[in-house]
Structure formats: C-alpha cells, structure tokens
C-alpha cells in the first residue's frame, strides 16, 4: 500500500488555515462584545468555530483515504484507564504552574485567575441554555475537533519528515500556545494525549481522554461553585486530588519509559497505511549493507534428549546407542520420537483437512527479519511478517489481529501457542497459512529485531517437523 502523503495538506497550509480560523473567531467575539450582543452569542461563535475547523481540516484538508486512515481502529488493546490519565497529569502540572506564576509572574497569574473565576461563576443555578451550549462546546466538540486537528492531522503531518518525538513536542507546544493563559498545562496534556495516541493507534481513545478531562473541568465548578473555598471539605477534596495527580503522573512517566521504544515507530496514520515497514529506522538500514563479521548466531532450539517431556499423549522421545566405537568401530544411535518433539514447526495439515504439509512450505518464509516480543499482546509495527513471543498464550482476538496484520510465521517459547483444546487458535492460524514455531528456548534472548533461520527436518508429507532455529543478531544492534 502507498504511504500517507497528505495530498491536500502541508505544515505551512495547516498553520495558515489555523491562523485564519482563529482570526475569524477573535474578530467575531470582539464584534459581539462591541455591539453588546446576546450572552449566548459567544457560545454560538465557539460552536461555529469548531464546525469550521472540522470542515476545513477534516473534509477539505484530507482525502477520503486519509480520513479512513485517521480513524483506523488498529489491532492493539486500548486500555480504557488511560482516558483519565490526561486529566490527572494535567492537574498536577496545573497545580505547579499556578504556584510558579504566583511566585514569578504575578501579572500572568492574575490573568489566569480571572479566567478561572469566570468558569467558577458557573453553577447548577446558571441559565440552562448557557450550560447546554457550554457543554456542547467544551465537552463534546472541543475534544473531537481538537484531537482530529492536533493529534490526528498535525502530529502525523509533522511526523512525515520529522522524528516522532519532535512531532509530538511541536504539535503539543502549538496546541498549548493557542490556549493562552493555560498554555503550559494544556501543552503537557497535549503531549500525554499524543503519546497515548501514538502507542495505541486509537484517536477515539484520546478523544475519550480529552472528553474526560473537559467533563471533569466543566462539572467540578457546578458542584462546588458555591462552597466555602476555605472549608474543610474542599481542603480534603483538594488533598485527595493532589495524591491522585502525583500517582497518575508517576504512572504515566513509567508508561512512557516502558514504551519509549515506540518513539522509533512512525505515527499511527503511517502505520495504518500498511507500508511495508513503519519502523522508521528500517528505511535507513535497508539501504546500507550490514557487515557480516561480528554477527552473533543465537541458537534458540531445545535439544532432543532421551525421555524429555513431550506434549501429553504424544509418543515419548527415545534415543538409543545401537553401535559403538569400542565394539563395532563406529557409532550409531536410533531415535524414536513424534514430529512435535522439542523445538518444531506446525504446518496447516496438523489441524486442517487436506491442508498444506512440509512439502508445500515456501522456505523463503523461514529466513528473514523477525521480531522477538516479550508477550503475545505486545504491539507490532506495520510490515511485521515474522514474530516470536517470549511469553503468553495467544487469544483468539489476538490471533485474528495477527492474521489481518499479515503475519506469516509466529513462534513461542511455550510448548504450545494456546492453552489447550479445542485448539481454535491453531486452526485459525494454520487455516490462514501461518507457520507455527513452538517450544523455543528464549531465556537468553533480548527483545528486538533479528534475522531468523528456521528450517525443518525434511519429512515428506509431515504435518510438523523438528527444526533447528537460530537468530542472527545483526538487525537489532544496527537498528
């Protein structure tokens, strides 16, 4: 498939469109204030502003294919608890930001507090129409449109020519700058949303996170607007919130550190495009030769040993010495075993009637780049063809995602890719022509990219065969 080119959009065009729409907003609000228009007029202008942004950037700025890629669901799990993280991290930053303003920038602090007091003036007893219009603007339209524009379009647009981290930072700074007095907390919230979007590939999830943030910010003044600011109840609530802020911030920092490797991947739209490799450094290494000298061969096969454990019900492994050098002058051993003993690969005929056997295997699939991942649920970049999991059985939903993602070879350190009967995962993968490697020795292997060499014993018509499987440690060190 073709990469995302943003045929109708460029960074300069994005900025010009943004400035033009904001200019319309500012002029309209100023005109309403000057003419003494209805109090509702400002809210109607804000709603119109978001509608203009949606039409201008989403419909006029993207092609139909780009709109589809923008809202692609991806195949990874979407942890719903991440939807509350932006609000909590933003809360801690806001708390520290206000303290800093009060200490060093009193003028900006006064401006910030004036804006905050306007919001705190809203209560359950406010004009119902005003509340409805504010809710539509702040809680519904703002999260949807701003995520499409800043995370969906601007971040991916910058990522077309800039590194992923640079695109995250720049898009978040612009997002924060446009929010005036709250620029610093908003920029941080923008970065949190951007990282979650990049990691999960789900724009809908970050829209939900943005909505949660705005909903809480909208709701709190309604319920505590008339409360005594020096009262014990608010102090307790504030203390509890600060503890949540700190805990969530620590969690998010650990989440970023744990997933920092994703900064090497292209943005979600580029990955969703199905380009052969969405791993940004692949493009660099593919154009230069990697020296053969110094590459390390890592054996990830398990040895065949007499009496070794086998899958319950399978024939045992028996290895016997039938000739010895001391008696016959040469050594010979006999081996009795099943085709699934020790490290082996399964072919479609293992579970599929009239499925392909070892004779039908394309050996090209068994040599080439492979990704070693920690668990079976781990994110895989677009273009991955071979993957080996160090731990975790593969669920049906994950198996379907692997099939749809174009995987051709899947391996595991466990003795089976699934826990047991009715072997639905085996059947799903094998029916799709995916070769399964089982019972690998990965205890000494770090996660990363390697060259896989996995060739089976040539047993005519076999549904499975023992294999000597090795990894060549070249791609991981040169990536």
C-alpha positions in Angstrom: 0.0 0.0 0.0 1.0 3.6 -0.5 2.3 5.7 2.4 0.4 8.7 3.7 1.4 11.7 1.6 -1.1 14.3 2.8 -2.0 15.3 -0.7 -4.1 18.4 0.2 -2.2 19.4 3.4 1.3 20.7 4.3 2.7 22.2 7.5 2.5 25.8 6.1 -1.0 25.3 4.9 -2.0 23.9 8.2 -0.7 26.9 10.1 -2.3 29.4 7.6 -5.7 27.6 8.0 -5.4 27.6 11.8 -4.5 31.3 11.9 -7.3 32.2 9.5 -9.9 30.3 11.5 -8.7 31.8 14.8 -8.8 35.3 13.3 -12.4 34.7 12.4 -13.1 33.6 16.0 -11.3 36.6 17.5 -13.0 39.2 15.2 -16.4 37.6 15.8 -16.1 37.6 19.6 -14.8 41.2 19.6 -17.7 42.3 17.4 -20.2 40.6 19.7 -18.6 42.3 22.7 -18.6 45.7 21.0 -22.2 45.6 19.8 -23.4 44.2 23.1 -24.9 41.1 21.5 -26.7 38.3 23.4 -24.8 36.4 26.1 -25.4 33.2 24.1 -23.8 34.7 21.0 -20.2 33.9 22.3 -21.2 30.2 22.7 -22.7 30.1 19.2 -19.5 31.5 17.8 -17.4 28.9 19.6 -19.6 26.1 18.2 -19.4 27.6 14.7 -15.6 27.8 15.2 -15.3 24.1 15.9 -17.6 23.3 12.9 -15.4 25.4 10.7 -12.2 23.7 11.9 -13.8 20.2 11.4 -14.9 21.1 7.8 -11.7 22.9 6.9 -9.2 20.3 8.3 -11.0 17.0 8.1 -13.1 17.3 5.0 -11.3 19.8 2.9 -7.8 19.0 4.2 -7.8 15.2 3.9 -8.5 12.8 1.1 -11.1 10.0 1.6 -8.3 7.5 2.1 -6.5 9.8 4.7 -9.8 10.2 6.6 -10.2 6.5 6.8 -6.6 6.0 8.0 -7.0 8.8 10.6 -9.8 6.9 12.3 -8.4 3.4 11.8 -9.0 1.2 14.9 -5.7 -0.7 14.8 -5.3 -4.2 16.3 -4.0 -3.4 19.8 -5.8 -3.4 23.0 -7.0 0.0 24.1 -6.5 0.3 27.9 -9.5 2.4 29.0 -7.9 3.6 32.2 -5.6 5.8 30.0 -8.6 8.0 29.4 -8.3 9.5 32.9 -4.5 9.9 32.9 -4.5 13.2 30.9 -6.7 14.9 33.4 -4.7 13.7 36.4 -1.3 14.5 35.0 -2.7 17.9 33.8 -4.0 18.5 37.3 -0.5 18.2 38.8 1.0 20.4 36.2 -1.7 23.0 36.6 -1.1 23.0 40.4 2.6 23.5 40.0 2.1 26.0 37.1 -0.2 28.2 39.3 2.3 28.2 42.1 5.1 29.2 39.7 3.0 32.0 38.2 2.1 33.3 41.7 5.8 33.4 42.6 7.5 34.7 39.5 4.9 36.0 37.0 2.2 37.8 39.1 0.7 39.6 36.0 0.1 36.3 34.2 -1.1 34.8 37.5 -3.8 37.5 37.8 -4.9 36.9 34.2 -5.1 33.1 34.8 -7.1 33.6 38.0 -9.6 35.9 36.2 -10.2 33.2 33.6 -10.6 30.6 36.3 -13.1 32.8 38.3 -15.3 33.1 35.2 -15.6 29.4 35.0 -16.1 29.1 38.7 -19.0 31.5 38.4 -21.0 28.8 36.6 -23.2 26.7 38.9 -26.2 24.4 38.7 -28.3 27.5 39.1 -26.9 29.2 35.9 -29.0 29.7 32.8 -29.9 26.1 31.5 -29.3 27.2 27.8 -25.9 28.6 28.7 -25.0 25.4 30.4 -26.1 23.3 27.4 -24.2 25.5 24.9 -21.1 25.4 27.1 -21.4 21.6 27.4 -21.7 21.1 23.7 -18.7 23.4 23.0 -16.3 22.3 25.8 -17.1 18.7 26.4 -18.2 17.4 23.0 -16.9 19.5 20.1 -13.6 20.6 21.6 -12.3 17.1 22.3 -13.4 15.7 18.9 -12.2 18.5 16.7 -9.0 19.3 18.6 -7.9 15.7 18.6 -8.6 15.3 14.9 -6.7 18.6 14.1 -3.7 18.5 16.5 -3.1 14.8 17.2 -4.6 13.2 14.2 -3.5 15.6 11.4 -0.8 17.9 12.7 1.2 15.3 14.6 1.1 12.8 11.7 1.8 15.6 9.2 5.0 16.7 11.2 6.0 13.0 11.5 6.1 12.7 7.8 9.5 14.5 7.8 10.4 14.8 11.4 11.2 12.3 14.2 8.2 11.0 16.2 9.4 12.7 19.4 9.9 16.0 17.6 6.4 15.8 16.1 4.9 15.1 19.5 6.7 18.1 21.1 6.0 20.6 18.4 2.3 19.7 18.0 1.8 19.8 21.7 3.5 23.2 22.0 1.3 24.7 19.3 -1.7 23.2 20.9 -0.7 24.7 24.3 0.2 28.1 22.8 -3.3 28.5 21.4 -4.8 28.2 24.9 -3.3 31.5 26.1 -3.1 31.6 30.0 -3.3 27.8 30.3 -0.6 27.1 27.7 1.8 25.1 29.9 -0.7 22.6 31.4 -2.5 22.4 28.0 0.8 21.6 26.2 1.6 18.9 28.8 -1.9 17.4 28.4 -1.4 17.6 24.6 1.8 15.6 24.9 0.1 13.0 27.2 -2.7 12.6 24.7 -0.2 12.4 21.8 1.9 9.7 23.4 -1.2 7.6 24.2 -2.4 8.1 20.6 0.9 7.0 19.2 1.2 4.0 21.5 -2.3 2.7 21.0 -3.0 4.0 17.5 -6.5 5.0 18.6 -7.7 8.5 18.0 -11.0 7.6 19.5 -9.3 6.7 22.8 -7.6 10.1 23.1 -10.9 11.8 22.2 -12.4 10.0 25.2 -9.4 11.1 27.3 -9.9 14.7 26.2 -13.6 14.5 26.9 -13.0 13.1 30.4 -10.6 15.9 31.1 -13.0 18.6 29.9 -16.0 17.0 31.6 -14.4 17.0 35.0 -13.2 20.6 34.5 -16.7 21.5 33.4 -18.5 19.6 36.2 -16.4 20.5 39.3 -17.4 24.2 39.4 -21.1 23.2 39.1 -21.0 21.1 42.2 -18.5 23.1 44.4 -19.1 26.6 42.9 -21.0 27.8 46.0 -18.8 26.0 48.6 -16.7 28.0 51.0 -13.1 27.9 49.5 -11.6 27.8 53.0 -13.9 25.0 54.1 -12.6 21.7 55.4 -14.5 19.7 52.7 -12.7 21.4 49.8 -9.3 21.1 51.5 -9.8 17.3 51.9 -11.0 17.0 48.3 -8.0 19.1 47.1 -5.6 16.9 49.1 -7.1 13.7 47.7 -6.9 15.1 44.1 -3.3 16.1 44.6 -2.5 12.5 45.7 -4.2 11.2 42.6 -2.4 13.7 40.5 1.0 12.5 41.8 0.2 8.8 41.4 -1.1 9.2 37.9 2.0 11.3 36.9 4.3 8.6 38.2 2.3 6.0 36.3 2.5 8.0 33.1 6.2 8.5 33.4 6.7 4.8 33.9 4.3 4.1 31.0 6.5 6.4 28.7 9.7 4.8 29.9 8.3 1.3 29.3 7.1 2.2 25.9 9.9 4.5 24.8 10.8 2.1 22.0 7.7 3.2 20.2 9.3 6.5 19.5 11.2 4.7 16.8 7.9 3.9 15.0 6.2 6.2 12.5 2.9 7.8 13.6 -0.4 5.9 13.7 -1.6 7.1 10.3 1.6 6.0 8.6 1.4 2.6 10.4 -2.3 2.2 9.4 -1.3 2.8 5.8 0.2 -0.7 5.7 3.5 0.4 4.4 6.0 -2.5 4.2 7.9 -1.1 7.3 6.6 1.5 9.6 9.7 1.2 11.7 11.4 4.5 10.9 15.0 3.1 11.1 14.2 0.2 8.8 14.3 2.7 5.9 17.8 3.7 6.9 19.3 0.3 7.5 17.7 -1.2 4.4 19.8 1.0 2.2 23.2 0.1 3.6 24.9 -3.3 3.9 25.3 -4.7 7.4 28.7 -6.2 7.8 28.7 -10.0 8.3 31.7 -10.1 10.6 31.0 -9.9 14.2 27.4 -11.0 13.9 26.3 -13.4 16.6 24.4 -16.6 16.0 22.0 -17.4 18.8 20.6 -20.9 19.0 17.0 -20.9 20.2 16.4 -24.6 19.7 15.9 -27.0 22.5 17.9 -30.2 22.3 16.3 -33.6 21.7 17.0 -35.7 24.9 16.1 -39.2 25.7 13.0 -39.3 27.9 12.4 -35.5 27.6 8.9 -34.1 28.3 6.5 -34.2 25.4 3.0 -32.8 24.9 0.6 -35.0 26.9 -0.4 -38.0 24.9 2.3 -37.8 22.3 4.9 -40.6 21.8 7.9 -40.4 24.0 11.4 -39.5 22.8 13.7 -42.5 22.9 17.4 -42.2 21.9 19.4 -45.4 22.0 23.0 -46.2 21.1 22.9 -49.2 18.7 26.6 -49.1 17.6 29.7 -48.0 19.5 33.2 -47.3 18.5 34.6 -49.7 21.2 32.7 -52.7 19.8 31.9 -52.0 16.1 34.4 -49.3 15.4 31.8 -46.6 14.7 28.9 -45.0 16.5 25.2 -45.0 15.5 22.1 -44.0 17.5 18.4 -44.8 16.9 15.8 -42.2 17.5 12.1 -42.8 18.2 10.0 -39.6 18.5 7.0 -37.7 17.3 7.1 -34.9 14.9 6.2 -32.3 17.6 9.0 -33.2 19.9 11.2 -30.4 21.3 11.5 -27.3 19.0 9.4 -27.8 16.0 7.1 -26.2 13.5 3.5 -26.9 12.6 2.1 -26.9 9.1 -1.6 -26.5 8.1 -2.2 -30.2 7.8 -1.7 -30.5 11.5 -5.3 -29.4 12.0 -6.7 -28.6 8.6 -8.1 -31.5 6.4 -6.1 -31.6 3.2 -4.0 -28.7 4.4 -0.5 -28.0 3.3 2.3 -30.2 4.5 6.0 -29.7 4.9 6.3 -30.3 1.2 4.3 -27.2 0.4 6.2 -24.8 2.6 7.8 -21.7 1.0 11.3 -21.8 2.6 11.7 -18.1 1.9 9.3 -17.5 4.8 11.6 -19.3 7.2 14.6 -17.0 6.7 14.4 -13.2 7.2 13.7 -10.5 9.6 11.8 -11.5 12.8 10.7 -9.5 15.8 11.2 -11.0 19.3 8.5 -9.6 21.6 8.1 -10.0 25.4 4.4 -11.1 25.4 1.8 -12.2 22.9 -0.2 -9.0 23.4 2.7 -6.6 22.6 2.4 -4.0 19.9 3.9 -4.9 16.5 4.8 -2.4 13.8 3.2 -2.5 10.4 5.0 -4.7 8.0 6.0 -7.3 10.6 6.0 -10.8 8.8 7.6 -13.0 11.5 7.2 -12.7 15.2 8.3 -14.7 18.2 6.8 -14.3 21.7 8.7 -15.0 24.8 5.7 -15.5 26.9 1.9 -15.7 26.9 -0.7 -17.8 25.1 -2.3 -16.3 22.1 -6.0 -15.4 22.4 -8.5 -15.8 19.5 -8.8 -12.0 19.2 -5.0 -11.6 19.0 -4.8 -14.5 16.5 -7.3 -12.7 14.3 -5.2 -9.5 14.6 -2.1 -11.3 13.6 -3.8 -12.8 10.5 -5.2 -9.4 9.5 -1.7 -7.8 10.1 -0.1 -10.1 7.5 2.0 -12.3 9.9 3.4 -15.4 8.1 5.4 -17.0 10.9 4.6 -17.0 14.7 6.7 -18.6 17.4 6.6 -19.1 21.1 8.8 -20.3 24.0 5.9 -22.3 25.3 5.2 -25.8 24.3 2.0 -24.6 22.6 0.7 -21.3 21.3 -2.6 -21.9 23.2 -3.5 -23.4 26.5 -5.4 -26.5 25.2 -8.5 -27.8 23.5 -10.4 -27.1 21.2 -7.2 -25.7 19.5 -9.1 -22.8 17.9 -6.0 -20.6 17.7 -4.0 -23.3 15.9 -6.8 -23.8 13.4 -7.2 -20.1 12.8 -3.5 -19.5 12.1 -2.9 -22.7 10.2 -6.0 -22.2 8.0 -4.5 -18.8 7.1 -1.3 -20.5 6.0 0.7 -19.2 9.0 3.6 -21.4 10.1 3.8 -22.0 13.9 7.1 -22.4 15.8 6.8 -23.9 19.3 9.0 -24.8 22.2 11.7 -22.3 21.6 14.5 -21.5 24.1 14.4 -17.7 24.5 15.6 -17.4 28.1 18.9 -15.8 26.8 17.4 -13.6 24.1 16.7 -9.9 24.4 13.6 -8.4 22.6 14.3 -6.8 19.3 14.9 -7.4 15.6 16.9 -10.3 14.3 17.3 -12.4 11.2 15.5 -15.8 11.7 16.8 -19.0 10.2 14.4 -21.9 10.9 14.5 -24.9 8.6 12.6 -28.1 9.4 13.7 -31.7 9.1 12.6 -32.7 5.5 9.9 -35.3 6.3 7.8 -36.0 3.3 4.1 -35.2 3.8 4.7 -34.3 7.5 2.1 -32.1 9.4 5.0 -30.9 11.6 8.8 -31.4 11.9 11.6 -30.7 14.4 13.6 -27.7 13.5 17.0 -26.1 14.2 16.1 -22.5 14.8 18.7 -19.7 15.2 18.6 -15.9 15.4 21.3 -13.8 13.7 22.0 -10.8 15.9 22.6 -8.1 13.3 19.5 -6.1 12.8 18.9 -5.4 16.5 22.4 -4.0 17.0 22.4 -2.0 13.8 18.9 -0.6 14.2 
